[in-house]
Protein backbone atom coordinates (compact mmCIF):
# COMPACT_ATOMS: atom_id res chain seq x y z
CA UNK A 1 0.00 0.00 0.00
CA UNK A 2 1.40 3.39 -1.01
CA UNK A 3 1.61 6.24 1.47
CA UNK A 4 -0.25 9.34 0.43
CA UNK A 5 0.95 12.69 1.74
CA UNK A 6 -1.76 15.08 2.75
CA UNK A 7 -1.77 18.53 1.26
CA UNK A 8 -1.23 21.13 3.99
CA UNK A 9 -4.09 23.38 5.01
CA UNK A 10 -3.81 26.91 3.66
CA UNK A 11 -3.19 28.41 7.12
CA UNK A 12 -0.25 26.01 7.64
CA UNK A 13 1.55 27.28 4.54
CA UNK A 14 4.46 29.57 5.28
CA UNK A 15 3.66 32.17 2.65
CA UNK A 16 -0.10 32.23 3.33
CA UNK A 17 0.01 35.42 5.39
CA UNK A 18 2.64 37.51 3.61
CA UNK A 19 0.22 39.84 1.86
CA UNK A 20 -1.71 40.44 5.08
CA UNK A 21 1.58 41.07 6.90
CA UNK A 22 2.84 43.57 4.35
CA UNK A 23 -0.37 45.41 3.48
CA UNK A 24 -2.37 45.32 6.70
CA UNK A 25 0.01 44.84 9.59
CA UNK A 26 3.02 46.86 8.45
CA UNK A 27 1.30 49.65 6.57
CA UNK A 28 -1.91 50.10 8.54
CA UNK A 29 -1.23 48.84 12.06
CA UNK A 30 2.46 49.66 12.46
CA UNK A 31 2.37 52.56 9.98
CA UNK A 32 5.86 51.89 8.66
CA UNK A 33 7.28 53.95 5.83
CA UNK A 34 6.95 52.74 2.24
CA UNK A 35 10.73 52.19 2.24
CA UNK A 36 10.46 49.85 5.23
CA UNK A 37 7.60 47.95 3.61
CA UNK A 38 9.68 47.62 0.45
CA UNK A 39 12.67 46.32 2.43
CA UNK A 40 10.50 43.71 4.19
CA UNK A 41 8.93 42.73 0.87
CA UNK A 42 12.40 42.24 -0.64
CA UNK A 43 13.50 40.11 2.32
CA UNK A 44 10.46 37.86 2.14
CA UNK A 45 10.70 37.64 -1.66
CA UNK A 46 14.32 36.59 -1.37
CA UNK A 47 13.36 33.88 1.12
CA UNK A 48 10.55 32.78 -1.21
CA UNK A 49 13.06 32.50 -4.08
CA UNK A 50 15.44 30.56 -1.85
CA UNK A 51 12.75 28.07 -0.82
CA UNK A 52 11.24 27.62 -4.27
CA UNK A 53 14.30 27.86 -6.53
CA UNK A 54 17.31 26.86 -4.45
CA UNK A 55 15.56 24.25 -2.28
CA UNK A 56 13.07 23.27 -5.01
CA UNK A 57 10.12 23.25 -2.59
CA UNK A 58 6.70 24.24 -3.82
CA UNK A 59 5.17 27.15 -1.91
CA UNK A 60 2.06 24.96 -1.71
CA UNK A 61 4.01 22.47 0.40
CA UNK A 62 6.33 24.67 2.50
CA UNK A 63 4.82 24.93 5.98
CA UNK A 64 5.66 27.10 8.96
CA UNK A 65 7.11 24.00 10.62
CA UNK A 66 9.57 23.69 7.72
CA UNK A 67 11.15 27.04 8.57
CA UNK A 68 13.57 25.64 11.11
CA UNK A 69 16.68 27.15 12.64
CA UNK A 70 18.75 25.08 10.21
CA UNK A 71 16.69 26.37 7.27
CA UNK A 72 17.36 29.98 8.30
CA UNK A 73 21.08 29.30 8.76
CA UNK A 74 21.27 27.79 5.27
CA UNK A 75 19.39 30.80 3.90
CA UNK A 76 21.92 33.13 5.55
CA UNK A 77 24.78 31.07 4.12
CA UNK A 78 23.16 31.23 0.68
CA UNK A 79 22.91 35.02 0.84
CA UNK A 80 26.55 35.37 1.89
CA UNK A 81 28.22 32.77 -0.32
CA UNK A 82 26.00 32.47 -3.38
CA UNK A 83 24.63 36.00 -3.62
CA UNK A 84 27.60 37.86 -2.13
CA UNK A 85 25.52 39.88 0.35
CA UNK A 86 27.32 41.92 2.98
CA UNK A 87 26.56 41.11 6.64
CA UNK A 88 24.40 44.22 6.95
CA UNK A 89 22.22 43.14 4.01
CA UNK A 90 21.92 39.62 5.40
CA UNK A 91 20.83 41.02 8.76
CA UNK A 92 18.24 43.23 7.10
CA UNK A 93 16.72 40.27 5.24
CA UNK A 94 16.73 38.13 8.38
CA UNK A 95 15.02 40.95 10.31
CA UNK A 96 12.17 40.90 7.80
CA UNK A 97 11.84 37.14 8.18
CA UNK A 98 11.94 37.44 11.98
CA UNK A 99 9.23 40.10 12.01
CA UNK A 100 7.05 38.00 9.76
CA UNK A 101 7.48 34.96 12.00
CA UNK A 102 6.63 37.04 15.08
CA UNK A 103 3.52 38.32 13.33
CA UNK A 104 2.22 34.90 12.34
CA UNK A 105 3.00 33.39 15.74
CA UNK A 106 0.38 35.61 17.43
N, C-alpha and C positions, 0 to 999 in steps of 0.2 A: 504494500500500500504506500503510495507516494504522500509525502508531507506537503500540505498546502499552506503557504504563508498568508496570513491575513493582511489585508491592506489596512494601514493605519487610519484611524479616525482623523478628520480634518484638524481638529484642535490639538492633536498630538504632533502634527507636522511642524518642524522647526520654523519654516518660513510662512506659516499661516497667519501670523500677526504682524508682519513687518509693515504693511501699509497702515494699519491702525496705529502702530507705534510711531511711524514717521509723521503721518498727517493729523492724527488726533492728539496723541500724547505729547509729542515734542512741540508741535506748532501751537496747539490750542491750550493744553493744560500747563505745559512748562514754558510756553511762549519763548522758545529759543529763536535765535536769529536765523534767517534763511541760510546763512553760511554754515551754521552749526548743523542744520537739518541736512544740508548738502554733504557735509563731512560724514555724518552718520550714515546717510544713504550710500556713500562711496564705500564705507567700511563694511556695511552689510552686503553690498553688491559684490565686493571682493571676496567675502566669505562664501557667498552663493556660488561664485565662479570656482572657487577652490573646491567646494563640495561637489559641484556638478561636473566640472571639467577635469580637475586634477584627480579627485577621488572617484570619479565616474559613478556618483550616487544620484539617483533621480530625486528631485525635490519632493516628489510624491511618496518617497520612501524614507527620507531623512527626518528622523524624529528628534524631539528635544533630548531624549535620553541618549541619542547618538553623539551629541555635542559634549564629549567628555573632556577632561583635563588634557589627556593625551592628544585628542583631536585639535584642541586649541594650540598646544605646543607645536604640533606638526604644521598648523596654519602659520604660526609665527616663523617657524623655520623656513617655510615656503616663501613667505614675504621677504625674508632676509637673503636667502641663498638663491632662489629662483628669480625673484623680481628685483632684487637689489635695493630694497627699501632700507632707509636709514632707521636707526632705533626710534627716533621721534615719530616717524611715520607709522612704524609698526605699533607703537604705543597708542597712537591716535585711532588706528583701526581696531585694536583690541578694546579700547575704551568704548567704542560704539557697540561692539559685540557684548561687552559687559553690561552696558546700560540696557540693551535689548533684553538680555537674560534676566536682569533685575525686574524689568517691566513685566515680562511674561510670567515670572514666578509669583507675582501678587495675585 
